[in-house]
Amino acid sequence: MNNNLLNDFEEYLKNNLPLSNSFHPIFQDSLQSMLLASGKRFRPMLMLCIVDAINPLLVKNSMSIALALEYLHTYSLIHDDLPCMDDASLRRGHTTLHKQYDEATAVLVGDALNTHSFNLISNSPLSNDIKISIIKIVSNECGINGMIIGQAIDCYFENSKVDIKQLEFLHIHKTAKFIACALQTGAIICNVNKDLQNRLYNFGLDIGLLFQIQDDIIDKTSNQKEALKTTQNDINKNSFINLLGLKEAIKSANKLSTKCQKDIKSFDINIQNNLNSILLPYFNKYK
Amino acid sequence: MNNNLLNDFEEYLKNNLPLSNSFHPIFQDSLQSMLLASGKRFRPMLMLCIVDAINPLLVKNSMSIALALEYLHTYSLIHDDLPCMDDASLRRGHTTLHKQYDEATAVLVGDALNTHSFNLISNSPLSNDIKISIIKIVSNECGINGMIIGQAIDCYFENSKVDIKQLEFLHIHKTAKFIACALQTGAIICNVNKDLQNRLYNFGLDIGLLFQIQDDIIDKTSNQKEALKTTQNDINKNSFINLLGLKEAIKSANKLSTKCQKDIKSFDINIQNNLNSILLPYFNKYK
């Protein structure tokens, strides 16, 4: 089922790229460039897999919400890669936007994708009540009390140490809350009760943290070609590797992975199957 | 009436500053800094004056929408001042954010204010139908087909000439559409008919263009101290002064000013009075 969902999403994305009608010779290309670069589409897929598991008839009308999540994720990558932040030159196997074009373009494309994600949500074929619920959570989890404060902490403490609790705070905010919000958004679209919404959200926090630890491990152990992005760039950064060492980081990842696999079993069988079809490759990656 | 509205808004702003609860030592201060710096609050005041003219009972419930407009305007100033764009050191009489803190902080504060404006709108005490209408228009006029493409054109053509039609396109998108959208948002809150919404929007486009021409004149004729921001920074920029010369630019400003004053008279008397109380100081500024 997953490949079908992913194909449908990729098709939807290609047919709904952001358009900017003006005499600017490269802005529209720059807007579309990083969206067209291959991505895992992890956040939209998590959201769609929940909708597909609970009420597959709603998948079609959820596509623009999925696209909005991909816009938000892409904007965050573009800004994170800027010279004043990670100063990365490779992303999704492509030259980063500020290298391909220039810094002003990268800042503005990020801004545009951020703002336009709310335009996509507000224009999606769902009820206004559902759309407002989605905007409330997305603007919170990707905003001041979510992704942005996480990135701000990551940048501010680049050359000074944080402790393990602070590192967890950093990554829960920078990465996990958005992933949790993607799962909850799927549940909101299907209008399920608050309890299931919260359970999916909390499960998403664990998945997000697992991913971040794995990302740190990839950054340490992979070369740029394998990772499709600038790696080994985090020597001075606060990472689970730098704080715990590689061996302990792998142990933490495996422990969290076991917890997530157990938690998946608490959901009904359709949700279990759909989550597993996306997440299995990420569980128990390290021996 | 205007001073009361402005005082109420300033009070509301001070009591509703963005909070970011974390161990980051300066992020919350940096978030609030440029909002607290004195601004004209032009966009929120335009919106509130329309609500006050049509249905004053709705003013109180419109405050968070007004604040969202100020967040969006402030984010755009912070990003426009970045080294990769205008590279300005003074704004609203204060050191620009990237100079006071650093570039990463300025990018992230801008991002945070952009995203959080949609959080404010979605949580405002208005009906979900009204809130979705507002989000649709705000995310469009401040986004890809509004403010952002205007700024992108401004940056891209910094060292090459555009013609007068292109300069108008630039400023309609960079400045006027947001101002037009502020007026229309007031009308949306009061649930007035589409015709009045459109007339206010179109009037806003003229006001926005008038402001931009006046801004170019200020930039040419004022020093930094008077303007409270970096001036005479636009030598290579496409401005009405550089394209038309100072004399013709003043003539254009006066012509547009006369048109706006005539158009105001087409609105009902309450709207006329409220618009005039904000706009009169800007009409016929130059002899």
Interface residues (C-beta under 8 A of the other chain):
Chain A: P18 L19 S20 N21 S22 F23 H24 P25 I26 F27 L31 Y75 H79 L82 C84 M85 D102 E103 A104 T105 V107 L108 G110 D111 A112 N114 T115 H116 F118 N119 I121 S122 N123 N128 D129 K131 I132 I135 K136 S139 N140 C142 G143 I144 N145 I148 I149 Q151 A152 I153 C155 Y156 Q166 F169 H173
Chain B: P18 L19 S20 N21 S22 F23 H24 P25 I26 F27 L31 Y75 H79 L82 C84 M85 D102 E103 A104 T105 V107 L108 G110 D111 A112 N114 T115 H116 F118 N119 I121 S122 N123 N128 D129 K131 I132 I135 K136 S139 N140 C142 G143 I144 N145 I148 I149 Q151 A152 I153 C155 Y156 Q166 F169 H173
